[in-house]
Amino acid sequence: MKTVFLALLVMLWLSGPAAAEDLLKPSTTPPPVDDVSAGNALEAEPAHQAEGVIRAIDVQQGSVTIAHGPVPELKWPAMIMPFKAGAAQLRGLAVGDAVEFRFTDGEMDPQIVSIRRR
């Protein structure tokens, strides 16, 4: 009987650290981390929506100047300002077109995410 008791104590003593390690392991798999790569910069930044009228288009410089209404979430009043835009985004648009657009507010460098004629 003493031998069985001693064997049981030795097993418990040896399994103690392993049991403690199991308690430290997470019981569930953590959620995946969003992968934001350099190519996804526009998706990473919050986009804001506005409406306005195109005042100028410069495909060579990749910009469009829009007289837009207020953007409350940025506390911007109505104003006329340039936005960076790709040639594909500007295709089919002309000066004087009323547009709806989404943009990111880069540091002094806002960029069009999407734009369409109203």
Jmol script that loads the backbone (N, CA, C; Angstrom):
load data "model"
ATOM      1  N   MET A   1       0.822  -1.177   0.000  1.00  0.00           N
ATOM      2  CA  MET A   1       0.000   0.000   0.000  1.00  0.00           C
ATOM      3  C   MET A   1       0.873   1.249   0.000  1.00  0.00           C
ATOM      4  N   LYS A   2       1.956   1.206   0.807  1.00  0.00           N
ATOM      5  CA  LYS A   2       2.854   2.357   0.842  1.00  0.00           C
ATOM      6  C   LYS A   2       3.467   2.587  -0.530  1.00  0.00           C
ATOM      7  N   THR A   3       3.743   1.550  -1.266  1.00  0.00           N
ATOM      8  CA  THR A   3       4.353   1.664  -2.588  1.00  0.00           C
ATOM      9  C   THR A   3       3.393   2.353  -3.567  1.00  0.00           C
ATOM     10  N   VAL A   4       2.136   1.981  -3.535  1.00  0.00           N
ATOM     11  CA  VAL A   4       1.130   2.591  -4.417  1.00  0.00           C
ATOM     12  C   VAL A   4       0.976   4.067  -4.064  1.00  0.00           C
ATOM     13  N   PHE A   5       0.899   4.369  -2.784  1.00  0.00           N
ATOM     14  CA  PHE A   5       0.761   5.753  -2.344  1.00  0.00           C
ATOM     15  C   PHE A   5       1.965   6.581  -2.769  1.00  0.00           C
ATOM     16  N   LEU A   6       3.150   6.022  -2.597  1.00  0.00           N
ATOM     17  CA  LEU A   6       4.383   6.703  -2.982  1.00  0.00           C
ATOM     18  C   LEU A   6       4.445   6.921  -4.496  1.00  0.00           C
ATOM     19  N   ALA A   7       4.026   5.914  -5.243  1.00  0.00           N
ATOM     20  CA  ALA A   7       4.010   6.032  -6.711  1.00  0.00           C
ATOM     21  C   ALA A   7       3.029   7.125  -7.143  1.00  0.00           C
ATOM     22  N   LEU A   8       1.880   7.186  -6.508  1.00  0.00           N
ATOM     23  CA  LEU A   8       0.882   8.212  -6.811  1.00  0.00           C
ATOM     24  C   LEU A   8       1.410   9.604  -6.494  1.00  0.00           C
ATOM     25  N   LEU A   9       2.087   9.768  -5.371  1.00  0.00           N
ATOM     26  CA  LEU A   9       2.673  11.064  -5.010  1.00  0.00           C
ATOM     27  C   LEU A   9       3.732  11.493  -6.016  1.00  0.00           C
ATOM     28  N   VAL A  10       4.563  10.548  -6.454  1.00  0.00           N
ATOM     29  CA  VAL A  10       5.608  10.863  -7.430  1.00  0.00           C
ATOM     30  C   VAL A  10       4.971  11.298  -8.742  1.00  0.00           C
ATOM     31  N   MET A  11       3.908  10.629  -9.185  1.00  0.00           N
ATOM     32  CA  MET A  11       3.223  10.998 -10.442  1.00  0.00           C
ATOM     33  C   MET A  11       2.608  12.395 -10.340  1.00  0.00           C
ATOM     34  N   LEU A  12       1.989  12.688  -9.233  1.00  0.00           N
ATOM     35  CA  LEU A  12       1.402  14.020  -9.045  1.00  0.00           C
ATOM     36  C   LEU A  12       2.483  15.096  -9.020  1.00  0.00           C
ATOM     37  N   TRP A  13       3.568  14.787  -8.353  1.00  0.00           N
ATOM     38  CA  TRP A  13       4.671  15.750  -8.254  1.00  0.00           C
ATOM     39  C   TRP A  13       5.269  16.027  -9.628  1.00  0.00           C
ATOM     40  N   LEU A  14       5.440  14.991 -10.451  1.00  0.00           N
ATOM     41  CA  LEU A  14       6.021  15.152 -11.787  1.00  0.00           C
ATOM     42  C   LEU A  14       5.052  15.818 -12.761  1.00  0.00           C
ATOM     43  N   SER A  15       3.756  15.632 -12.588  1.00  0.00           N
ATOM     44  CA  SER A  15       2.786  16.217 -13.511  1.00  0.00           C
ATOM     45  C   SER A  15       2.402  17.641 -13.122  1.00  0.00           C
ATOM     46  N   GLY A  16       2.810  18.118 -11.972  1.00  0.00           N
ATOM     47  CA  GLY A  16       2.463  19.467 -11.499  1.00  0.00           C
ATOM     48  C   GLY A  16       2.855  20.570 -12.468  1.00  0.00           C
ATOM     49  N   PRO A  17       4.136  20.629 -12.920  1.00  0.00           N
ATOM     50  CA  PRO A  17       4.526  21.694 -13.853  1.00  0.00           C
ATOM     51  C   PRO A  17       3.773  21.626 -15.180  1.00  0.00           C
ATOM     52  N   ALA A  18       3.501  20.423 -15.667  1.00  0.00           N
ATOM     53  CA  ALA A  18       2.782  20.284 -16.933  1.00  0.00           C
ATOM     54  C   ALA A  18       1.359  20.819 -16.788  1.00  0.00           C
ATOM     55  N   ALA A  19       0.718  20.517 -15.661  1.00  0.00           N
ATOM     56  CA  ALA A  19      -0.642  21.013 -15.438  1.00  0.00           C
ATOM     57  C   ALA A  19      -0.646  22.534 -15.346  1.00  0.00           C
ATOM     58  N   ALA A  20       0.364  23.095 -14.702  1.00  0.00           N
ATOM     59  CA  ALA A  20       0.454  24.551 -14.591  1.00  0.00           C
ATOM     60  C   ALA A  20       0.646  25.180 -15.967  1.00  0.00           C
ATOM     61  N   GLU A  21       1.454  24.537 -16.819  1.00  0.00           N
ATOM     62  CA  GLU A  21       1.655  25.061 -18.168  1.00  0.00           C
ATOM     63  C   GLU A  21       0.350  25.056 -18.953  1.00  0.00           C
ATOM     64  N   ASP A  22      -0.453  24.007 -18.782  1.00  0.00           N
ATOM     65  CA  ASP A  22      -1.731  23.942 -19.479  1.00  0.00           C
ATOM     66  C   ASP A  22      -2.660  25.073 -19.042  1.00  0.00           C
ATOM     67  N   LEU A  23      -2.606  25.453 -17.799  1.00  0.00           N
ATOM     68  CA  LEU A  23      -3.450  26.540 -17.318  1.00  0.00           C
ATOM     69  C   LEU A  23      -3.057  27.886 -17.938  1.00  0.00           C
ATOM     70  N   LEU A  24      -1.787  28.017 -18.311  1.00  0.00           N
ATOM     71  CA  LEU A  24      -1.321  29.272 -18.894  1.00  0.00           C
ATOM     72  C   LEU A  24      -1.631  29.382 -20.385  1.00  0.00           C
ATOM     73  N   LYS A  25      -1.934  28.260 -21.016  1.00  0.00           N
ATOM     74  CA  LYS A  25      -2.235  28.280 -22.444  1.00  0.00           C
ATOM     75  C   LYS A  25      -3.647  28.821 -22.662  1.00  0.00           C
ATOM     76  N   PRO A  26      -3.851  29.612 -23.733  1.00  0.00           N
ATOM     77  CA  PRO A  26      -5.206  30.106 -23.993  1.00  0.00           C
ATOM     78  C   PRO A  26      -6.121  28.948 -24.373  1.00  0.00           C
ATOM     79  N   SER A  27      -7.373  29.038 -23.948  1.00  0.00           N
ATOM     80  CA  SER A  27      -8.307  27.958 -24.224  1.00  0.00           C
ATOM     81  C   SER A  27      -8.927  28.077 -25.612  1.00  0.00           C
ATOM     82  N   THR A  28      -8.844  29.241 -26.215  1.00  0.00           N
ATOM     83  CA  THR A  28      -9.383  29.422 -27.563  1.00  0.00           C
ATOM     84  C   THR A  28      -8.319  30.033 -28.448  1.00  0.00           C
ATOM     85  N   THR A  29      -8.504  29.884 -29.732  1.00  0.00           N
ATOM     86  CA  THR A  29      -7.588  30.480 -30.691  1.00  0.00           C
ATOM     87  C   THR A  29      -7.877  31.973 -30.773  1.00  0.00           C
ATOM     88  N   PRO A  30      -6.859  32.824 -30.694  1.00  0.00           N
ATOM     89  CA  PRO A  30      -7.119  34.257 -30.764  1.00  0.00           C
ATOM     90  C   PRO A  30      -7.627  34.629 -32.155  1.00  0.00           C
ATOM     91  N   PRO A  31      -8.409  35.721 -32.266  1.00  0.00           N
ATOM     92  CA  PRO A  31      -8.908  36.130 -33.573  1.00  0.00           C
ATOM     93  C   PRO A  31      -7.756  36.568 -34.466  1.00  0.00           C
ATOM     94  N   PRO A  32      -7.917  36.426 -35.788  1.00  0.00           N
ATOM     95  CA  PRO A  32      -6.835  36.827 -36.695  1.00  0.00           C
ATOM     96  C   PRO A  32      -6.631  38.332 -36.661  1.00  0.00           C
ATOM     97  N   VAL A  33      -5.398  38.740 -36.866  1.00  0.00           N
ATOM     98  CA  VAL A  33      -5.057  40.155 -36.901  1.00  0.00           C
ATOM     99  C   VAL A  33      -5.270  40.636 -38.318  1.00  0.00           C
ATOM    100  N   ASP A  34      -5.913  41.805 -38.485  1.00  0.00           N
ATOM    101  CA  ASP A  34      -6.114  42.364 -39.821  1.00  0.00           C
ATOM    102  C   ASP A  34      -4.768  42.668 -40.433  1.00  0.00           C
ATOM    103  N   ASP A  35      -4.584  42.230 -41.657  1.00  0.00           N
ATOM    104  CA  ASP A  35      -3.331  42.468 -42.373  1.00  0.00           C
ATOM    105  C   ASP A  35      -3.492  43.696 -43.240  1.00  0.00           C
ATOM    106  N   VAL A  36      -2.878  44.793 -42.842  1.00  0.00           N
ATOM    107  CA  VAL A  36      -2.925  46.022 -43.619  1.00  0.00           C
ATOM    108  C   VAL A  36      -1.553  46.211 -44.224  1.00  0.00           C
ATOM    109  N   SER A  37      -1.463  45.921 -45.500  1.00  0.00           N
ATOM    110  CA  SER A  37      -0.175  46.065 -46.178  1.00  0.00           C
ATOM    111  C   SER A  37      -0.085  47.446 -46.804  1.00  0.00           C
ATOM    112  N   ALA A  38       1.089  47.773 -47.316  1.00  0.00           N
ATOM    113  CA  ALA A  38       1.307  49.090 -47.910  1.00  0.00           C
ATOM    114  C   ALA A  38       0.365  49.341 -49.070  1.00  0.00           C
ATOM    115  N   GLY A  39      -0.049  48.301 -49.798  1.00  0.00           N
ATOM    116  CA  GLY A  39      -0.955  48.469 -50.927  1.00  0.00           C
ATOM    117  C   GLY A  39      -2.379  48.744 -50.508  1.00  0.00           C
ATOM    118  N   ASN A  40      -2.709  48.526 -49.248  1.00  0.00           N
ATOM    119  CA  ASN A  40      -4.066  48.715 -48.766  1.00  0.00           C
ATOM    120  C   ASN A  40      -4.218  50.023 -47.989  1.00  0.00           C
ATOM    121  N   ALA A  41      -3.393  50.995 -48.215  1.00  0.00           N
ATOM    122  CA  ALA A  41      -3.396  52.208 -47.402  1.00  0.00           C
ATOM    123  C   ALA A  41      -4.751  52.903 -47.408  1.00  0.00           C
ATOM    124  N   LEU A  42      -5.421  52.940 -48.565  1.00  0.00           N
ATOM    125  CA  LEU A  42      -6.711  53.624 -48.623  1.00  0.00           C
ATOM    126  C   LEU A  42      -7.758  52.907 -47.791  1.00  0.00           C
ATOM    127  N   GLU A  43      -7.703  51.554 -47.751  1.00  0.00           N
ATOM    128  CA  GLU A  43      -8.668  50.827 -46.964  1.00  0.00           C
ATOM    129  C   GLU A  43      -8.429  51.011 -45.472  1.00  0.00           C
ATOM    130  N   ALA A  44      -7.201  51.264 -45.103  1.00  0.00           N
ATOM    131  CA  ALA A  44      -6.868  51.398 -43.700  1.00  0.00           C
ATOM    132  C   ALA A  44      -7.360  52.711 -43.108  1.00  0.00           C
ATOM    133  N   GLU A  45      -7.401  53.750 -43.891  1.00  0.00           N
ATOM    134  CA  GLU A  45      -7.841  55.049 -43.413  1.00  0.00           C
ATOM    135  C   GLU A  45      -9.358  55.156 -43.535  1.00  0.00           C
ATOM    136  N   PRO A  46     -10.011  55.847 -42.590  1.00  0.00           N
ATOM    137  CA  PRO A  46     -11.451  56.024 -42.717  1.00  0.00           C
ATOM    138  C   PRO A  46     -11.770  56.940 -43.893  1.00  0.00           C
ATOM    139  N   ALA A  47     -12.791  56.591 -44.631  1.00  0.00           N
ATOM    140  CA  ALA A  47     -13.206  57.409 -45.770  1.00  0.00           C
ATOM    141  C   ALA A  47     -14.389  58.284 -45.361  1.00  0.00           C
ATOM    142  N   HIS A  48     -14.414  59.477 -45.899  1.00  0.00           N
ATOM    143  CA  HIS A  48     -15.478  60.440 -45.619  1.00  0.00           C
ATOM    144  C   HIS A  48     -16.247  60.681 -46.909  1.00  0.00           C
ATOM    145  N   GLN A  49     -17.498  61.064 -46.774  1.00  0.00           N
ATOM    146  CA  GLN A  49     -18.337  61.266 -47.951  1.00  0.00           C
ATOM    147  C   GLN A  49     -18.723  62.731 -48.067  1.00  0.00           C
ATOM    148  N   ALA A  50     -18.803  63.195 -49.317  1.00  0.00           N
ATOM    149  CA  ALA A  50     -19.205  64.572 -49.570  1.00  0.00           C
ATOM    150  C   ALA A  50     -19.837  64.664 -50.952  1.00  0.00           C
ATOM    151  N   GLU A  51     -20.473  65.792 -51.208  1.00  0.00           N
ATOM    152  CA  GLU A  51     -21.042  66.091 -52.519  1.00  0.00           C
ATOM    153  C   GLU A  51     -20.504  67.439 -52.950  1.00  0.00           C
ATOM    154  N   GLY A  52     -20.388  67.615 -54.253  1.00  0.00           N
ATOM    155  CA  GLY A  52     -19.883  68.881 -54.743  1.00  0.00           C
ATOM    156  C   GLY A  52     -19.973  68.992 -56.249  1.00  0.00           C
ATOM    157  N   VAL A  53     -19.287  70.008 -56.778  1.00  0.00           N
ATOM    158  CA  VAL A  53     -19.253  70.271 -58.215  1.00  0.00           C
ATOM    159  C   VAL A  53     -17.789  70.371 -58.630  1.00  0.00           C
ATOM    160  N   ILE A  54     -17.451  69.682 -59.718  1.00  0.00           N
ATOM    161  CA  ILE A  54     -16.067  69.702 -60.208  1.00  0.00           C
ATOM    162  C   ILE A  54     -15.761  71.076 -60.789  1.00  0.00           C
ATOM    163  N   ARG A  55     -14.668  71.676 -60.323  1.00  0.00           N
ATOM    164  CA  ARG A  55     -14.221  72.986 -60.814  1.00  0.00           C
ATOM    165  C   ARG A  55     -13.052  72.856 -61.782  1.00  0.00           C
ATOM    166  N   ALA A  56     -12.199  71.830 -61.594  1.00  0.00           N
ATOM    167  CA  ALA A  56     -11.047  71.632 -62.480  1.00  0.00           C
ATOM    168  C   ALA A  56     -10.615  70.174 -62.420  1.00  0.00           C
ATOM    169  N   ILE A  57     -10.082  69.693 -63.547  1.00  0.00           N
ATOM    170  CA  ILE A  57      -9.541  68.340 -63.624  1.00  0.00           C
ATOM    171  C   ILE A  57      -8.157  68.430 -64.252  1.00  0.00           C
ATOM    172  N   ASP A  58      -7.178  67.805 -63.602  1.00  0.00           N
ATOM    173  CA  ASP A  58      -5.823  67.760 -64.145  1.00  0.00           C
ATOM    174  C   ASP A  58      -5.369  66.298 -64.122  1.00  0.00           C
ATOM    175  N   VAL A  59      -5.609  65.612 -65.247  1.00  0.00           N
ATOM    176  CA  VAL A  59      -5.277  64.194 -65.335  1.00  0.00           C
ATOM    177  C   VAL A  59      -3.766  63.995 -65.228  1.00  0.00           C
ATOM    178  N   GLN A  60      -2.986  64.902 -65.805  1.00  0.00           N
ATOM    179  CA  GLN A  60      -1.521  64.781 -65.767  1.00  0.00           C
ATOM    180  C   GLN A  60      -0.995  64.814 -64.328  1.00  0.00           C
ATOM    181  N   GLN A  61      -1.537  65.697 -63.511  1.00  0.00           N
ATOM    182  CA  GLN A  61      -1.110  65.813 -62.113  1.00  0.00           C
ATOM    183  C   GLN A  61      -1.851  64.839 -61.197  1.00  0.00           C
ATOM    184  N   GLY A  62      -2.902  64.215 -61.718  1.00  0.00           N
ATOM    185  CA  GLY A  62      -3.682  63.282 -60.902  1.00  0.00           C
ATOM    186  C   GLY A  62      -4.467  63.992 -59.829  1.00  0.00           C
ATOM    187  N   SER A  63      -5.174  65.067 -60.221  1.00  0.00           N
ATOM    188  CA  SER A  63      -5.963  65.784 -59.216  1.00  0.00           C
ATOM    189  C   SER A  63      -7.266  66.304 -59.821  1.00  0.00           C
ATOM    190  N   VAL A  64      -8.208  66.530 -58.929  1.00  0.00           N
ATOM    191  CA  VAL A  64      -9.494  67.110 -59.296  1.00  0.00           C
ATOM    192  C   VAL A  64      -9.828  68.149 -58.226  1.00  0.00           C
ATOM    193  N   THR A  65     -10.266  69.328 -58.659  1.00  0.00           N
ATOM    194  CA  THR A  65     -10.655  70.382 -57.718  1.00  0.00           C
ATOM    195  C   THR A  65     -12.171  70.375 -57.628  1.00  0.00           C
ATOM    196  N   ILE A  66     -12.670  70.299 -56.403  1.00  0.00           N
ATOM    197  CA  ILE A  66     -14.111  70.178 -56.177  1.00  0.00           C
ATOM    198  C   ILE A  66     -14.566  71.253 -55.195  1.00  0.00           C
ATOM    199  N   ALA A  67     -15.683  71.926 -55.552  1.00  0.00           N
ATOM    200  CA  ALA A  67     -16.363  72.821 -54.615  1.00  0.00           C
ATOM    201  C   ALA A  67     -17.359  71.923 -53.873  1.00  0.00           C
ATOM    202  N   HIS A  68     -17.029  71.580 -52.632  1.00  0.00           N
ATOM    203  CA  HIS A  68     -17.863  70.623 -51.899  1.00  0.00           C
ATOM    204  C   HIS A  68     -18.576  71.273 -50.732  1.00  0.00           C
ATOM    205  N   GLY A  69     -19.618  70.595 -50.284  1.00  0.00           N
ATOM    206  CA  GLY A  69     -20.366  71.050 -49.115  1.00  0.00           C
ATOM    207  C   GLY A  69     -19.613  70.722 -47.843  1.00  0.00           C
ATOM    208  N   PRO A  70     -20.199  71.054 -46.694  1.00  0.00           N
ATOM    209  CA  PRO A  70     -19.538  70.783 -45.411  1.00  0.00           C
ATOM    210  C   PRO A  70     -19.328  69.277 -45.183  1.00  0.00           C
ATOM    211  N   VAL A  71     -18.275  68.963 -44.441  1.00  0.00           N
ATOM    212  CA  VAL A  71     -17.991  67.582 -44.035  1.00  0.00           C
ATOM    213  C   VAL A  71     -17.997  67.602 -42.498  1.00  0.00           C
ATOM    214  N   PRO A  72     -19.170  67.363 -41.897  1.00  0.00           N
ATOM    215  CA  PRO A  72     -19.312  67.515 -40.439  1.00  0.00           C
ATOM    216  C   PRO A  72     -18.337  66.693 -39.610  1.00  0.00           C
ATOM    217  N   GLU A  73     -18.062  65.436 -39.996  1.00  0.00           N
ATOM    218  CA  GLU A  73     -17.189  64.601 -39.155  1.00  0.00           C
ATOM    219  C   GLU A  73     -15.763  65.121 -39.104  1.00  0.00           C
ATOM    220  N   LEU A  74     -15.359  65.924 -40.094  1.00  0.00           N
ATOM    221  CA  LEU A  74     -14.031  66.538 -40.076  1.00  0.00           C
ATOM    222  C   LEU A  74     -14.094  68.001 -39.621  1.00  0.00           C
ATOM    223  N   LYS A  75     -15.312  68.487 -39.375  1.00  0.00           N
ATOM    224  CA  LYS A  75     -15.545  69.887 -38.998  1.00  0.00           C
ATOM    225  C   LYS A  75     -15.048  70.833 -40.092  1.00  0.00           C
ATOM    226  N   TRP A  76     -15.231  70.403 -41.359  1.00  0.00           N
ATOM    227  CA  TRP A  76     -14.852  71.237 -42.501  1.00  0.00           C
ATOM    228  C   TRP A  76     -16.071  72.009 -42.971  1.00  0.00           C
ATOM    229  N   PRO A  77     -15.920  73.294 -43.239  1.00  0.00           N
ATOM    230  CA  PRO A  77     -17.009  74.052 -43.866  1.00  0.00           C
ATOM    231  C   PRO A  77     -17.019  73.738 -45.361  1.00  0.00           C
ATOM    232  N   ALA A  78     -18.018  74.230 -46.061  1.00  0.00           N
ATOM    233  CA  ALA A  78     -18.035  74.124 -47.519  1.00  0.00           C
ATOM    234  C   ALA A  78     -16.823  74.889 -48.051  1.00  0.00           C
ATOM    235  N   MET A  79     -16.144  74.331 -49.062  1.00  0.00           N
ATOM    236  CA  MET A  79     -14.956  74.988 -49.616  1.00  0.00           C
ATOM    237  C   MET A  79     -14.620  74.406 -50.976  1.00  0.00           C
ATOM    238  N   ILE A  80     -13.669  75.022 -51.630  1.00  0.00           N
ATOM    239  CA  ILE A  80     -13.134  74.533 -52.896  1.00  0.00           C
ATOM    240  C   ILE A  80     -11.724  74.047 -52.621  1.00  0.00           C
ATOM    241  N   MET A  81     -11.444  72.788 -53.002  1.00  0.00           N
ATOM    242  CA  MET A  81     -10.115  72.247 -52.717  1.00  0.00           C
ATOM    243  C   MET A  81      -9.755  71.143 -53.693  1.00  0.00           C
ATOM    244  N   PRO A  82      -8.444  70.901 -53.870  1.00  0.00           N
ATOM    245  CA  PRO A  82      -8.001  69.807 -54.746  1.00  0.00           C
ATOM    246  C   PRO A  82      -7.933  68.483 -53.980  1.00  0.00           C
ATOM    247  N   PHE A  83      -8.157  67.398 -54.716  1.00  0.00           N
ATOM    248  CA  PHE A  83      -8.041  66.046 -54.196  1.00  0.00           C
ATOM    249  C   PHE A  83      -7.184  65.253 -55.177  1.00  0.00           C
ATOM    250  N   LYS A  84      -6.364  64.355 -54.669  1.00  0.00           N
ATOM    251  CA  LYS A  84      -5.635  63.441 -55.543  1.00  0.00           C
ATOM    252  C   LYS A  84      -6.648  62.450 -56.113  1.00  0.00           C
ATOM    253  N   ALA A  85      -6.455  62.094 -57.395  1.00  0.00           N
ATOM    254  CA  ALA A  85      -7.344  61.121 -58.029  1.00  0.00           C
ATOM    255  C   ALA A  85      -6.621  60.458 -59.178  1.00  0.00           C
ATOM    256  N   GLY A  86      -6.933  59.209 -59.417  1.00  0.00           N
ATOM    257  CA  GLY A  86      -6.338  58.482 -60.525  1.00  0.00           C
ATOM    258  C   GLY A  86      -7.056  58.779 -61.826  1.00  0.00           C
ATOM    259  N   ALA A  87      -6.376  58.553 -62.941  1.00  0.00           N
ATOM    260  CA  ALA A  87      -6.955  58.809 -64.260  1.00  0.00           C
ATOM    261  C   ALA A  87      -8.220  57.986 -64.471  1.00  0.00           C
ATOM    262  N   ALA A  88      -8.231  56.741 -64.005  1.00  0.00           N
ATOM    263  CA  ALA A  88      -9.409  55.891 -64.161  1.00  0.00           C
ATOM    264  C   ALA A  88     -10.604  56.456 -63.396  1.00  0.00           C
ATOM    265  N   GLN A  89     -10.348  57.061 -62.231  1.00  0.00           N
ATOM    266  CA  GLN A  89     -11.433  57.641 -61.442  1.00  0.00           C
ATOM    267  C   GLN A  89     -12.027  58.862 -62.136  1.00  0.00           C
ATOM    268  N   LEU A  90     -11.203  59.586 -62.872  1.00  0.00           N
ATOM    269  CA  LEU A  90     -11.646  60.827 -63.504  1.00  0.00           C
ATOM    270  C   LEU A  90     -12.265  60.596 -64.881  1.00  0.00           C
ATOM    271  N   ARG A  91     -12.107  59.405 -65.432  1.00  0.00           N
ATOM    272  CA  ARG A  91     -12.628  59.102 -66.759  1.00  0.00           C
ATOM    273  C   ARG A  91     -14.141  59.315 -66.797  1.00  0.00           C
ATOM    274  N   GLY A  92     -14.606  60.067 -67.781  1.00  0.00           N
ATOM    275  CA  GLY A  92     -16.032  60.313 -67.959  1.00  0.00           C
ATOM    276  C   GLY A  92     -16.567  61.503 -67.173  1.00  0.00           C
ATOM    277  N   LEU A  93     -15.720  62.124 -66.362  1.00  0.00           N
ATOM    278  CA  LEU A  93     -16.147  63.297 -65.597  1.00  0.00           C
ATOM    279  C   LEU A  93     -15.682  64.571 -66.297  1.00  0.00           C
ATOM    280  N   ALA A  94     -16.411  65.666 -66.075  1.00  0.00           N
ATOM    281  CA  ALA A  94     -16.057  66.937 -66.706  1.00  0.00           C
ATOM    282  C   ALA A  94     -16.283  68.082 -65.728  1.00  0.00           C
ATOM    283  N   VAL A  95     -15.646  69.194 -66.004  1.00  0.00           N
ATOM    284  CA  VAL A  95     -15.841  70.399 -65.200  1.00  0.00           C
ATOM    285  C   VAL A  95     -17.328  70.758 -65.240  1.00  0.00           C
ATOM    286  N   GLY A  96     -17.890  71.066 -64.075  1.00  0.00           N
ATOM    287  CA  GLY A  96     -19.306  71.402 -63.964  1.00  0.00           C
ATOM    288  C   GLY A  96     -20.179  70.242 -63.523  1.00  0.00           C
ATOM    289  N   ASP A  97     -19.646  69.004 -63.537  1.00  0.00           N
ATOM    290  CA  ASP A  97     -20.423  67.845 -63.098  1.00  0.00           C
ATOM    291  C   ASP A  97     -20.661  67.893 -61.598  1.00  0.00           C
ATOM    292  N   ALA A  98     -21.905  67.630 -61.191  1.00  0.00           N
ATOM    293  CA  ALA A  98     -22.222  67.456 -59.775  1.00  0.00           C
ATOM    294  C   ALA A  98     -21.842  66.013 -59.423  1.00  0.00           C
ATOM    295  N   VAL A  99     -21.109  65.835 -58.337  1.00  0.00           N
ATOM    296  CA  VAL A  99     -20.599  64.513 -57.970  1.00  0.00           C
ATOM    297  C   VAL A  99     -20.826  64.194 -56.505  1.00  0.00           C
ATOM    298  N   GLU A 100     -20.873  62.900 -56.222  1.00  0.00           N
ATOM    299  CA  GLU A 100     -20.783  62.360 -54.861  1.00  0.00           C
ATOM    300  C   GLU A 100     -19.435  61.676 -54.807  1.00  0.00           C
ATOM    301  N   PHE A 101     -18.711  61.830 -53.703  1.00  0.00           N
ATOM    302  CA  PHE A 101     -17.397  61.191 -53.628  1.00  0.00           C
ATOM    303  C   PHE A 101     -17.055  60.807 -52.208  1.00  0.00           C
ATOM    304  N   ARG A 102     -16.172  59.809 -52.116  1.00  0.00           N
ATOM    305  CA  ARG A 102     -15.613  59.384 -50.837  1.00  0.00           C
ATOM    306  C   ARG A 102     -14.124  59.654 -50.913  1.00  0.00           C
ATOM    307  N   PHE A 103     -13.542  60.083 -49.811  1.00  0.00           N
ATOM    308  CA  PHE A 103     -12.125  60.438 -49.803  1.00  0.00           C
ATOM    309  C   PHE A 103     -11.507  60.140 -48.456  1.00  0.00           C
ATOM    310  N   THR A 104     -10.185  59.986 -48.480  1.00  0.00           N
ATOM    311  CA  THR A 104      -9.433  59.862 -47.236  1.00  0.00           C
ATOM    312  C   THR A 104      -8.798  61.213 -46.968  1.00  0.00           C
ATOM    313  N   ASP A 105      -8.643  61.517 -45.704  1.00  0.00           N
ATOM    314  CA  ASP A 105      -8.094  62.811 -45.303  1.00  0.00           C
ATOM    315  C   ASP A 105      -6.632  62.639 -44.920  1.00  0.00           C
ATOM    316  N   GLY A 106      -5.755  62.513 -45.916  1.00  0.00           N
ATOM    317  CA  GLY A 106      -4.325  62.438 -45.632  1.00  0.00           C
ATOM    318  C   GLY A 106      -3.841  63.789 -45.139  1.00  0.00           C
ATOM    319  N   GLU A 107      -2.703  63.800 -44.500  1.00  0.00           N
ATOM    320  CA  GLU A 107      -2.159  65.058 -43.982  1.00  0.00           C
ATOM    321  C   GLU A 107      -1.952  66.045 -45.116  1.00  0.00           C
ATOM    322  N   MET A 108      -2.833  66.998 -45.240  1.00  0.00           N
ATOM    323  CA  MET A 108      -2.773  68.032 -46.279  1.00  0.00           C
ATOM    324  C   MET A 108      -2.731  67.413 -47.676  1.00  0.00           C
ATOM    325  N   ASP A 109      -3.245  66.195 -47.828  1.00  0.00           N
ATOM    326  CA  ASP A 109      -3.178  65.496 -49.101  1.00  0.00           C
ATOM    327  C   ASP A 109      -4.383  64.567 -49.246  1.00  0.00           C
ATOM    328  N   PRO A 110      -5.618  65.108 -49.245  1.00  0.00           N
ATOM    329  CA  PRO A 110      -6.795  64.237 -49.346  1.00  0.00           C
ATOM    330  C   PRO A 110      -6.833  63.524 -50.699  1.00  0.00           C
ATOM    331  N   GLN A 111      -7.320  62.283 -50.680  1.00  0.00           N
ATOM    332  CA  GLN A 111      -7.328  61.466 -51.884  1.00  0.00           C
ATOM    333  C   GLN A 111      -8.708  60.862 -52.106  1.00  0.00           C
ATOM    334  N   ILE A 112      -9.160  60.891 -53.362  1.00  0.00           N
ATOM    335  CA  ILE A 112     -10.443  60.319 -53.735  1.00  0.00           C
ATOM    336  C   ILE A 112     -10.349  58.794 -53.641  1.00  0.00           C
ATOM    337  N   VAL A 113     -11.349  58.202 -52.993  1.00  0.00           N
ATOM    338  CA  VAL A 113     -11.465  56.750 -52.940  1.00  0.00           C
ATOM    339  C   VAL A 113     -12.432  56.310 -54.036  1.00  0.00           C
ATOM    340  N   SER A 114     -13.561  57.013 -54.152  1.00  0.00           N
ATOM    341  CA  SER A 114     -14.528  56.746 -55.215  1.00  0.00           C
ATOM    342  C   SER A 114     -15.237  58.051 -55.543  1.00  0.00           C
ATOM    343  N   ILE A 115     -15.661  58.169 -56.789  1.00  0.00           N
ATOM    344  CA  ILE A 115     -16.357  59.380 -57.230  1.00  0.00           C
ATOM    345  C   ILE A 115     -17.333  58.978 -58.328  1.00  0.00           C
ATOM    346  N   ARG A 116     -18.531  59.585 -58.309  1.00  0.00           N
ATOM    347  CA  ARG A 116     -19.512  59.326 -59.362  1.00  0.00           C
ATOM    348  C   ARG A 116     -20.389  60.554 -59.561  1.00  0.00           C
ATOM    349  N   ARG A 117     -20.843  60.671 -60.797  1.00  0.00           N
ATOM    350  CA  ARG A 117     -21.716  61.788 -61.151  1.00  0.00           C
ATOM    351  C   ARG A 117     -23.067  61.588 -60.484  1.00  0.00           C
ATOM    352  N   ARG A 118     -23.675  62.710 -60.000  1.00  0.00           N
ATOM    353  CA  ARG A 118     -25.012  62.645 -59.403  1.00  0.00           C
ATOM    354  C   ARG A 118     -26.055  62.785 -60.459  1.00  0.00           C
TER     355      ARG A 118
END
end "model"
wireframe off; spacefill off
backbone 0.3
color backbone group
